[in-house]
């Protein structure tokens, strides 16, 4: 079995599909008695080996309980409990039908809730934290086989919500909800880098969610996607006055790809769950045959970091489908790439050229080093364990937490051995 993109082949044929937390508990307990390893597997959208194991693979695709709304004292819905394997498309449709919403979505609605939050996945928006910032509680099967509920204000929460699958198998998640809202999405082309960098902060804060697509070559950006929330966003920044041209037909972010798979553009208002993601849930996401990398740096260094990457654009562009630049607000999860700092996320969607990508990533990481980059856990990177400890200031605390809750390494794999090691 391989991941979605085909660049990772999983190391076991022992794949289980439990439908309840009790079934997950039984699998983990049996693994403990046998002295073997066990690992959760979400929607297989990770490009790293974070979910791989030579032991028992616990696929979450059957853990899709009917969502359960929870209400405050005044009768208003405040949260929703969902199965760990539920996708954001499924949860979004359920909430939208009830005039409710999540604060944000990633670019793909196909990903599982548990997999996305455990790896620190995010959308865009200067006021929007990662997807993990919406989590109020996790239900986790620990190494003992017991089910534990970890809530937002519990001491272990910050170490658990972006947990890399290292602290147990998440079986259900409770997410904060808010009233339904609508989004208007539109795309500009041809914005010069001169104008973009001179107005970077204003551009990234000009909508509820903003993405800038580029290849890091040439004098212009490729596209600017603006998603404006109709009930809260203020005056619009006039990108045309900065030299950009607003698209009059729907566009895919990848050059030469038809736009049938993208969410509604051309300023047509639509529900949040049909606009915040870039791609429609009923279509094959993004490009398909690709590899992804991503690094998050402090937002204050955005212009300098982009300028540095443009200087090596001739090394990046030949391997690239497209790069996307997004904003992510700070959160409190120890291993979130946006932990304790507002961030610029620099995402690379690569052509499926694994050897060439592995040769250029050290250059990219070296170029970004002055800006304290943090790699995304579910994407391809080459940063050393020592580099990861510099990037993630609570990584040693997290490793100590893992040793406490999983002393026998029941959820350990080669990936975790490497990232939690001291070289």
N, C-alpha and C positions, 0 to 999 in steps of 0.2 A: 504494500500500500504506500502511496506517495501523498505528499501535501498537494494543495490546490494547484500550485504552479509547476509541480513536478521536479523541483530542485532538491527535495528531501525525500529519501526512501526510508520508511520507518523500519526498525530493526527487529520487529517481532511479528509472528503470525497469531499470537494470542491476543485477540481483540474482543473485548466484551462490550455489550450495549445495554447496561442496566437501565431500568425505567423508574426506579425508586431509590431513595437514599438508603433504604434497608438493603437493597441489592448491592449498592456500592460498598456499604459497610461489610457485607459478607465477602466480597472480592478482596477488600483490603485485609480483612482478618485472615482469610486463607493465605494471602501472600505473606503475611507475617508468620504464620505457622510454617510455611515452606521456606522462609528465609529469602524470598524473592522480592524484586522491585515491582512497583506499580506506578502508572503515570496517567494523568488525565489528558484527553485529546478533545479539543473543541471543534471548530469548523475547518481545521487543517489549513488555515490561512497564514500561519507563521512560516517565515522563510528561513528561520534558524532552526536548530535541532532542539529547541527548548522543550518540546513535547515528546521527544523520542525516548524509547526505552527498549532494552532487550528482554524485559520482563512482561508484565501484563499491561496492555493498553486499555484504558477505560474511556471509551468514546461517550461523549455527553449527548449524542444526538437524540436519545430517547428520553432524556430528562427535560421534558417540555411540558410540565404541568400547566393546566389552565391558569392564567394569571389571576392573582387575588388582590383586589384593591383593599387598602386599609384607610380608615377615616379618622379625622380629628374629632374633638368634642363638639364642634359646630356642624358636623356632618359632611365636611368638605374632604374629598379624597386627598391624602397627603403622600401616599406611597403605593407601590405595587410590588408584590412578591411574584417572581417568575422562576421557572426552571432554568438551571445553569446552561442547558443546551439550547434554549430559546434564542432565536436570532433577533437582532434589533428590528428587522422588518416585521416579524411577528408581533413583537411587543408594541412597536409603533402603531400598527394597524389596530390592535386591541385598544390602545389608549385613545387614538384619534376618534374611534367610533363612540367613545364616551366623553368627548370634548376635553381630553387631557393630553399632556405632552411630557416628554423628557426635555431637559435643557438643550441637548445637542446630540448629534450623531457623527460617526466617522464617515469617510467618503464611501464606504461600502456598507449597505444594510444587511448583507448576507452573513456577517460574522456573528459568532455566538456571544452572548452576554458575558459568561464567565471567562472565556478565552480572551476577550477584549480587555476586561478590567484587570485580569491577572498579568497582562503584559504591558499595561500602561498606555493603551491605545487611546486616541483622541480625535476630535474634529478640529474646527478652527473657530477663532473669535477671541478678541482681547479680553472679553469678560467671561469666557467659557473655559472651565477647567477640563481635565481629561475625563473620559467616561467614568473612571473610578470615583471622581468627585461627586457623582450622583448616588453612590452606594450608601445605604443606611445600615445594612446588615448582610452578613454572609452566613450560610449554613455549610459547614465544612466537615467532611469525614476525616478524622485524624488518623494517625498511624495505628492507634489502638483499635480502630474500627468504630469508635464512638462518634456521634454527630454532635458538633459544638456550634452554637450560634455566637458569632462575634459581631457586636454592634458598634455603631459609629463612635461612641465615647468610651469604649472598652480600652484598656491599656494595650492590647494586642492588635487593635484595629489597623493602625498605621503600618504595621509590619505584615498584615494579612491581605489587605485589599488588592495591592499589586504584589502578589506573592509568588509569581513565577511557577506556580504549581508545586512549590517546595514545602508548603506547610500543611497540605492536605488536598483532598478533592472537593471542590466547591460543587454542591448539589442544588442550591437555590440562592437567589440574590434578591434583596429588597432595595428598590430604587425610589428615590425621591421624584415626585411628579409635580406638575404645575398645570395651570389652565392652558387649553389649546390655543395655538397661535398660528398665523399664516406668514408665509415667506414669499417675497418676490425676488427672483434670481435673474441676473443679466450678466453678460460677458463683454469685456472690452479687449480689443487687439491693438498691437502696435504702440503700447506705452513705452517710451524710451527709458533706458536705465537711468539717464540723467534726471529725468522728471521723477521716476519711481523712487530713487534713492534720496532725492531732495525732499520728498514728501512721504517718506516711508511710514512713519507713525500715523499720519493722517489717513493714508490709504488703508492700512490694516485695521484702523478703528472706524472706517467709514460705513461698515455694515455689521450685522450681527455675526456673520461669518464671511471671511475674505480669504481667497487663495490666489497666489501669483504663480503662474506656470512659466518655466524657462528651461533652456538647455545650457545656460551660462555662456553662450556664445552670441556674438552680434551686439548691436547697439540697442536693441529693443527687447523687452519681455515678450513672451509668447501670448499669454492671455491673462486677464484678471477676472476672476469670478467673484461677483458680489452677491451675497444673500442678505437681503434686508428684512428685518422683522417689522411687520406693518404696524404693530401696536406700541413699540418702544423706541425704534431707531429715530434719531434726529435728522437734521438736514443732510442731504446727500452731497458727497464730494463730487464735483464735476470733473470726471476723468477726461472728458472730451476737451475741456479747457487746458488740460495738461498734455494734450496731443494724441490721446488715444481715440480709437474709433469703436463705437458700440456695434456689436454684431446684430445683424438683422435676420439671421437664421441661426438655429440651434447649432452648437459646436461641441465636439468631443475634445477633451484636452490633448489627445494624441494626434499629431498631424496625419491626415489621410484616412482617419477612422470615421465612419458614419456616426451620426449623433443619436441614433434610435435608442441607445441604451442609457442616455443621460437623463437626469431629472429635468423637469420643465424649466425653460429659460424664457427669454424675451419679455421679462417683467410680468408674466402671467402669474397672479397670486395663486398659491396653493397651500395645502396643509403642510405643517412642519415636517411630517414624516415622508412627504413626497418631494421635498426641496432640500433639506439640510444635507442629506447624502448626495454625492455626485451622480450615483448610478441607480437605476431602477432595480428593484428586487427581482423582477421577473426576467432579467437579462443576465447573461454571463458577465460577471464583473470585470471592469477594467480591460486589460489586454489579453490576459490568459497566460501566454508563455513569457514569463518575466521573472526577475529577481528584484527584491526591494531592500533598500537600506534607508536608515533615517537617523539623524542626529538632532538633538535639541540643545540650543545655546541660550544664554540670557538675552531677552528681547533688546536690551540696551545695546548689545553688540551687533544687531542685525545688519546695519549698513556696512560695517567693517568686515563682517564675515562673508557677506554676499560679494563684496569687492574682492576679497581674497580668493573666493571660489571662481569668480569670473577670470581671474588671472591664470587659473589652470584649466579653463574651460576647454582648451584644445585636447586635454587628456580625458576629460569627462564626457564630452558630447558624443564622440564616436560610439560609446558603449550605452548611451542613454536613450530610452524612449522619451522621458520627460521628467523634470523635477518640479516639485510643488513646495511652495513656501507658505506656511500657515502660522498663526498665533495661537498660543495656549496659555491660559491663566495659571498661576501658581496653585498647587494643591499641597496636601499634607501627607500623602502616602510616601513612605520612605524610599521605595524604589520606583516611584513615578519619575519619568524623564523630566517632568516639570515640577518636581518637588521643590517647594520654597522659593521658586523664582518664576516670574512671567517669562515666557520663552518664545523663541522663533524655532519652529520645526522645519528642518530642511530634509525633504523626502526625495529619494532617488528611485525611480522606476526604471530598472535596467533591462536591456536586452538579455536573453538567456545565454550569457557568455561567462560562465562561472569563473574560469581561470583568469580571464582578463579583469573581471570585477575584483577578485581577490587581490590582484596586483595593483589596482588603482586605489583601493580603500585605504591602505596605509598613507598614501599621499594626501587623501582627503582628510583623514584623521589628523595628520601632521599639520595641514593647513588650518584646520579648525582648532588646534590645540590651544592657541592663545585665548580662545573664547570659551574654554571649559565645556566641550561637547559631551553630551550623554547619548549613547546609542540606544535605540529602541530594542527591547529585549526579544521581540519576535521577528527581527529583521537581521540581515547579514551585516556583520561588522568584524573587525580584526583587532579591536582594542584588547590589550593585555589585562590580566587580573589586576595588576598594579594600577593600570590606567583606569580601570573601572572603579577601583577604590577611591582614586582621586576625583572621578566624575560624580560618584554617588557617595556622599559623606556618611550615610547611614548603612552602607553595605556591610561593614563588619558587625554592626548591631543586628542587622538582618540575619547574618550568618549565625550569630549566637542564638537568635530566636529560633532558627531552623533546628539547630542542635538540641534545643530544649524541647520543642514539640515533636521532633522526629529523630530521636537519638540513635536509632538503628538505620537511618537513611532509607526508610521504606520508599520515599518519593524521590530519591536521588537518581540522577542520570549523569551521563558524561558532561552534558552542558553545564549542569549545576556544579559538578566537581570543579570544572574549569573556572566559572565566573565567581565562585565563592572561595577559591583557593588564594594562597599568597604566593603565586608564581611557583 
